[in-house]
Amino acid sequence: MKTSKILALAAFSLLTAQSNAQQTKILTADKHNEYGLVYTLPTTNLEIEVTAKRTVNVAGPFYQYAKKFIGTDKVIKEDSESWVITGVKVRPYGVADNSEQYLMQLKQGALTSICVDENGMLLAINKEVSGNNGGSESTLSTGPSGIDNININEYLQYVDEDFIASQSSAKKAQMLAESLMEIRDAKISLTRGTAETMPTDGKQLELMLNSLSHQEQVLTGAFLGVSESETVSRTFTFTPTGDGRTVLFRMSDFAGFVGADDYSGDPVYITVKTTRKGELPKDAKGEEKKLPKDAVIYNIPGAAEIAVTSSGKTFYEKELEIAQFGVKFGLAPTLFSAKKERSFAEFNPVTGGLKEIGEYGGE
């Protein structure tokens, strides 16, 4: 027996995500590196996950007879496909920027270490932290989709030789309608317990009703048509470089997600609008502080409003901190190398900003 649904999805899309926790390492100053520790600051990238509902409509071969034999003209008259965006998620993450590489110069005997990710991006000083930067690298593996294999002609499994021999579409429609009524009558007889041959137990009854329901659905689909939907996700990456609007991708009713330069689809835009520029810290007099000598450089990030839109509809809008919209400042290296009251610092792996600074509790 087949399942009770005529067109159950035969496959699904498998989303696999690599862990966003990266390998980290601790670097210490010694003679080998001339007591200098090299580190990199991040650029903020955006990972944009877009979810869309794909709907495929397939017309039934006898849709023109639906009003006469089924009693409705609400039918699918032609095959079609549509894609509608249902959700957008944006996750910022940091990527080591090799153009923002710095040296922390220390003296011999300094008990200072830095924690960096696998690409040398600074995560902490005198503290070990994980490399989770808030982003994830996602890929979508798409297998065969049941929605692409709708069998509108499955009703042929339930017709007889007279149906096959008939040359009249109207006659065939009438025979299908009669078969449909017989199926419905059989279901009623089973549920009322008046069928000539009743099942021996509840499980057998369930199987018989499921089989009849499936046949009813298949024959009805020959008149009304079949509509099936599935959810599809794609992940895009984007690096904000300044204010403006960019076509992230296009959405086509024929092919779904297509490239930004494929004009078969409607453009989906990502818009960046700076809301805050990073500013240097000020002293008690309101004047900008000077950079300490041999400073440990870090980011003071700015912020921007990020919006994802299409055809006048906004799917995402939020203010996010962005490293590249900020300024560079620094901490005095003596904070971390003093033999007494040594400090630690932790930095935001997405923006390179200072998350925390405090007294070092290690030996």
C-alpha positions as CSV (number, residue, x, y, z in Angstrom):
1,M,0.0,0.0,0.0
2,K,1.1,3.6,-0.6
3,T,1.0,6.3,2.0
4,S,-2.1,8.4,2.6
5,K,-0.7,11.5,1.1
6,I,-0.5,11.5,-2.7
7,L,2.5,13.6,-3.0
8,A,4.5,13.4,0.2
9,L,7.9,15.0,-0.2
10,A,10.4,12.3,-1.3
11,A,13.5,14.0,-0.1
12,F,14.6,17.0,1.9
13,S,17.4,19.6,1.9
14,L,20.2,18.8,4.2
15,L,21.7,21.8,5.9
16,T,25.2,21.1,7.3
17,A,27.0,23.7,9.3
18,Q,30.5,23.6,10.4
19,S,31.1,24.5,14.0
20,N,31.9,28.2,14.4
21,A,34.3,27.4,17.3
22,Q,37.8,27.7,15.8
23,Q,41.1,26.5,17.1
24,T,42.9,28.9,19.3
25,K,46.5,29.1,20.4
26,I,48.6,30.9,23.0
27,L,51.6,32.9,21.9
28,T,54.4,33.9,24.3
29,A,57.3,36.2,23.8
30,D,60.8,34.6,23.7
31,K,64.1,34.9,22.0
32,H,62.9,33.0,18.9
33,N,60.4,35.8,18.0
34,E,62.6,38.6,19.4
35,Y,60.1,39.1,22.2
36,G,57.5,40.4,19.7
37,L,54.0,39.0,19.3
38,V,52.2,39.5,16.0
39,Y,48.5,39.6,15.9
40,T,45.7,40.7,13.5
41,L,42.5,42.6,13.9
42,P,39.2,41.5,12.3
43,T,37.0,42.8,9.6
44,T,33.3,42.3,10.3
45,N,31.5,40.1,7.7
46,L,27.8,39.2,7.5
47,E,26.4,35.8,7.0
48,I,22.9,36.1,5.6
49,E,20.6,33.0,5.8
50,V,17.5,33.4,3.6
51,T,14.6,31.0,3.8
52,A,12.0,30.8,1.0
53,K,8.8,28.8,0.4
54,R,8.8,27.1,-3.0
55,T,5.3,26.2,-4.3
56,V,4.8,24.0,-7.4
57,N,1.3,23.8,-9.0
58,V,0.5,21.0,-11.5
59,A,-2.8,21.1,-13.4
60,G,-5.0,18.0,-13.5
61,P,-5.7,16.4,-16.9
62,F,-9.4,16.8,-16.4
63,Y,-9.6,20.2,-14.7
64,Q,-12.1,21.4,-17.4
65,Y,-14.6,18.8,-16.0
66,A,-14.2,19.7,-12.4
67,K,-17.3,21.9,-12.2
68,K,-19.5,19.2,-13.7
69,F,-18.3,16.2,-11.8
70,I,-16.7,17.6,-8.7
71,G,-18.9,20.6,-8.2
72,T,-16.2,23.3,-8.1
73,D,-14.3,25.5,-10.5
74,K,-11.5,26.3,-8.0
75,V,-8.9,24.3,-9.9
76,I,-5.3,24.6,-11.1
77,K,-5.5,25.3,-14.8
78,E,-1.8,25.5,-15.7
79,D,1.5,24.4,-14.3
80,S,3.3,27.1,-12.3
81,E,6.0,27.6,-9.8
82,S,6.5,30.4,-7.2
83,W,9.1,31.4,-4.6
84,V,8.4,33.6,-1.6
85,I,10.9,34.7,0.9
86,T,9.7,33.8,4.4
87,G,12.6,34.7,6.6
88,V,16.1,36.3,6.8
89,K,18.7,35.9,9.5
90,V,21.9,38.0,9.7
91,R,24.8,36.9,11.8
92,P,28.0,39.1,12.0
93,Y,31.3,37.3,12.3
94,G,34.9,38.4,12.3
95,V,37.5,37.5,9.7
96,A,41.2,38.2,10.3
97,D,42.3,41.2,8.1
98,N,45.9,40.7,7.0
99,S,46.1,44.4,6.3
100,E,45.5,45.1,10.0
101,Q,48.5,43.3,11.4
102,Y,50.3,44.6,14.5
103,L,53.3,43.8,16.7
104,M,53.2,43.7,20.4
105,Q,56.8,44.4,21.4
106,L,57.8,43.1,24.8
107,K,61.0,43.0,26.9
108,Q,62.9,39.9,27.8
109,G,61.4,38.2,30.8
110,A,57.9,39.6,30.3
111,L,55.2,37.2,31.5
112,T,52.8,38.1,28.8
113,S,50.8,35.9,26.4
114,I,48.2,36.5,23.8
115,C,45.4,34.2,22.6
116,V,44.8,34.2,18.9
117,D,42.6,32.2,16.6
118,E,44.0,29.9,13.8
119,N,44.4,32.9,11.5
120,G,46.2,35.1,14.1
121,M,43.3,37.3,15.1
122,L,43.7,38.7,18.6
123,L,41.2,37.3,21.1
124,A,42.7,38.0,24.5
125,I,45.8,39.0,26.4
126,N,46.9,37.0,29.4
127,K,43.7,34.9,29.1
128,E,42.7,31.8,27.1
129,V,39.3,32.0,25.3
130,S,37.5,30.0,22.6
131,G,37.5,31.1,19.0
132,N,33.7,31.4,18.7
133,N,33.3,34.5,16.6
134,G,29.5,34.5,16.3
135,G,29.3,33.3,12.7
136,S,29.1,29.9,11.0
137,E,30.0,28.6,7.6
138,S,27.0,26.9,6.1
139,T,26.5,24.9,2.9
140,L,23.3,23.5,1.6
141,S,23.3,20.0,0.1
142,T,20.1,19.4,-2.0
143,G,19.0,15.9,-2.8
144,P,16.2,14.9,-5.1
145,S,13.0,16.7,-4.2
146,G,9.6,15.1,-4.2
147,I,8.2,18.4,-5.3
148,D,10.1,18.1,-8.5
149,N,8.5,14.7,-9.2
150,I,4.8,15.2,-8.8
151,N,3.0,12.4,-10.6
152,I,-0.2,13.9,-11.7
153,N,-1.0,10.7,-13.7
154,E,-0.9,8.4,-10.7
155,Y,-4.7,8.0,-11.1
156,L,-4.0,5.7,-14.0
157,Q,-3.2,3.0,-11.4
158,Y,-6.8,2.9,-10.4
159,V,-8.6,2.8,-13.8
160,D,-9.9,-0.2,-15.8
161,E,-9.6,-1.3,-19.4
162,D,-12.7,0.6,-20.4
163,F,-11.1,3.8,-19.3
164,I,-7.9,3.1,-21.2
165,A,-9.9,2.2,-24.3
166,S,-12.1,5.3,-24.3
167,Q,-11.2,8.0,-26.8
168,S,-13.5,10.7,-25.1
169,S,-12.0,12.9,-22.4
170,A,-15.6,13.7,-21.2
171,K,-16.3,9.9,-20.9
172,K,-13.0,9.4,-19.0
173,A,-13.8,12.2,-16.6
174,Q,-17.2,10.7,-16.0
175,M,-15.7,7.3,-15.2
176,L,-13.2,8.9,-12.8
177,A,-16.0,10.7,-11.1
178,E,-18.0,7.4,-10.7
179,S,-14.9,5.7,-9.3
180,L,-14.4,8.6,-6.9
181,M,-18.0,8.2,-5.6
182,E,-17.5,4.5,-5.1
183,I,-14.4,5.2,-3.1
184,R,-16.2,7.7,-0.9
185,D,-19.1,5.2,-0.4
186,A,-16.7,2.5,0.6
187,K,-15.1,4.8,3.2
188,I,-18.5,5.6,4.7
189,S,-19.4,1.9,4.8
190,L,-16.2,1.1,6.6
191,T,-16.5,3.8,9.2
192,R,-20.2,2.9,9.9
193,G,-19.4,-0.8,10.0
194,T,-21.8,-1.7,7.3
195,A,-19.3,-2.8,4.6
196,E,-19.9,-6.3,3.2
197,T,-16.3,-7.2,4.2
198,M,-15.3,-5.6,7.4
199,P,-11.7,-5.7,8.7
200,T,-10.8,-8.1,11.5
201,D,-9.1,-5.6,13.7
202,G,-8.5,-1.8,14.1
203,K,-5.1,-1.9,12.4
204,Q,-6.5,-3.5,9.3
205,L,-9.3,-0.9,9.3
206,E,-6.8,1.8,9.5
207,L,-4.8,0.4,6.6
208,M,-8.0,0.1,4.4
209,L,-9.1,3.6,5.2
210,N,-5.7,5.0,4.4
211,S,-5.6,3.2,1.1
212,L,-9.1,4.5,0.2
213,S,-8.1,8.0,1.2
214,H,-5.0,7.9,-0.9
215,Q,-7.1,6.7,-3.9
216,E,-9.6,9.5,-3.3
217,Q,-6.9,12.1,-3.2
218,V,-5.2,10.8,-6.4
219,L,-8.5,10.8,-8.3
220,T,-9.5,14.2,-7.0
221,G,-6.1,15.6,-8.1
222,A,-6.9,14.5,-11.6
223,F,-9.6,17.1,-11.6
224,L,-8.4,19.8,-9.2
225,G,-4.7,19.6,-9.8
226,V,-1.9,19.3,-7.2
227,S,-0.1,22.0,-5.2
228,E,3.0,21.1,-3.1
229,S,5.3,23.3,-1.1
230,E,8.8,23.0,0.4
231,T,11.1,25.2,2.4
232,V,14.5,26.0,0.9
233,S,17.4,28.0,2.5
234,R,20.5,29.6,1.1
235,T,23.4,31.3,2.8
236,F,25.2,34.4,1.5
237,T,28.2,36.4,2.8
238,F,28.6,40.1,2.6
239,T,31.4,42.5,3.7
240,P,30.1,46.0,4.5
241,T,32.6,48.6,3.1
242,G,30.4,51.7,3.3
243,D,26.9,53.1,3.0
244,G,24.9,52.0,0.0
245,R,22.6,49.4,-1.5
246,T,23.8,46.2,-3.2
247,V,22.0,43.4,-5.0
248,L,22.7,40.4,-2.8
249,F,21.0,37.9,-5.1
250,R,17.8,37.6,-7.2
251,M,14.7,35.5,-6.6
252,S,13.2,33.9,-9.7
253,D,9.8,32.2,-10.0
254,F,11.4,29.7,-12.3
255,A,14.7,28.9,-10.7
256,G,14.4,30.3,-7.1
257,F,17.7,31.7,-5.9
258,V,19.8,33.1,-8.7
259,G,22.9,35.3,-9.0
260,A,22.8,39.0,-8.6
261,D,23.5,39.4,-12.3
262,D,20.7,37.0,-13.4
263,Y,17.9,39.3,-14.5
264,S,15.3,36.5,-14.6
265,G,14.7,37.2,-10.9
266,D,13.6,40.1,-8.8
267,P,16.5,41.8,-6.9
268,V,17.0,41.3,-3.2
269,Y,19.0,44.2,-1.7
270,I,21.2,44.6,1.3
271,T,21.4,48.2,2.4
272,V,24.1,49.5,4.8
273,K,23.6,52.9,6.5
274,T,26.1,54.1,9.0
275,T,24.5,55.0,12.4
276,R,27.6,55.5,14.5
277,K,31.3,56.2,13.7
278,G,33.8,54.9,16.1
279,E,35.3,57.7,18.2
280,L,38.5,58.0,20.1
281,P,38.2,58.1,23.9
282,K,38.4,61.4,25.6
283,D,40.0,62.6,28.8
284,A,38.4,64.5,31.6
285,K,38.9,67.7,29.6
286,G,37.0,66.3,26.7
287,E,40.1,66.0,24.6
288,E,40.9,62.9,22.6
289,K,43.3,60.7,24.4
290,K,46.7,60.1,22.9
291,L,47.8,56.7,21.8
292,P,50.1,55.1,24.4
293,K,53.7,54.4,23.3
294,D,54.0,50.9,21.6
295,A,50.3,50.5,22.2
296,V,48.4,47.3,21.8
297,I,46.1,48.3,19.0
298,Y,42.4,47.3,19.1
299,N,39.2,48.5,17.4
300,I,36.6,50.9,18.7
301,P,33.9,49.8,16.3
302,G,31.2,51.9,14.6
303,A,27.7,50.7,13.8
304,A,25.4,50.5,10.9
305,E,21.8,49.7,10.2
306,I,21.6,46.6,8.0
307,A,18.4,46.0,6.0
308,V,17.5,43.2,3.6
309,T,14.6,44.2,1.2
310,S,12.9,43.3,-2.0
311,S,10.0,44.8,-3.9
312,G,9.3,47.3,-1.1
313,K,9.2,44.6,1.6
314,T,11.7,44.6,4.5
315,F,12.7,41.1,5.7
316,Y,15.4,42.2,8.1
317,E,16.5,45.5,9.7
318,K,18.8,45.9,12.7
319,E,21.7,47.9,13.9
320,L,25.0,46.0,14.1
321,E,28.5,46.9,15.2
322,I,31.0,46.9,12.4
323,A,34.7,46.9,12.8
324,Q,35.6,48.7,9.6
325,F,33.3,51.7,10.5
326,G,35.4,52.3,13.7
327,V,38.7,53.7,14.7
328,K,41.9,52.2,16.1
329,F,43.1,52.9,19.7
330,G,45.5,51.1,22.0
331,L,46.3,50.0,25.5
332,A,49.7,50.5,27.2
333,P,51.7,47.3,27.0
334,T,52.9,47.8,30.5
335,L,49.4,46.9,31.7
336,F,50.0,43.3,30.7
337,S,53.7,42.9,31.4
338,A,54.0,44.4,34.9
339,K,55.3,41.8,37.4
340,K,52.7,43.0,39.9
341,E,49.1,43.8,39.3
342,R,49.3,42.5,35.8
343,S,46.1,42.9,33.7
344,F,44.2,40.8,31.2
345,A,42.0,41.8,28.3
346,E,39.5,40.1,26.1
347,F,38.4,41.4,22.7
348,N,35.3,40.9,20.7
349,P,36.1,38.5,17.8
350,V,33.5,40.0,15.6
351,T,34.5,43.6,15.9
352,G,37.9,43.6,17.5
353,G,36.5,45.8,20.3
354,L,37.6,45.6,23.9
355,K,35.1,43.4,25.8
356,E,36.7,43.3,29.2
357,I,39.9,44.3,31.0
358,G,40.8,43.4,34.6
359,E,43.3,42.2,37.0
360,Y,45.1,39.0,36.0
361,G,44.4,36.2,38.4
362,G,47.0,33.7,37.1
363,E,50.4,32.9,38.5
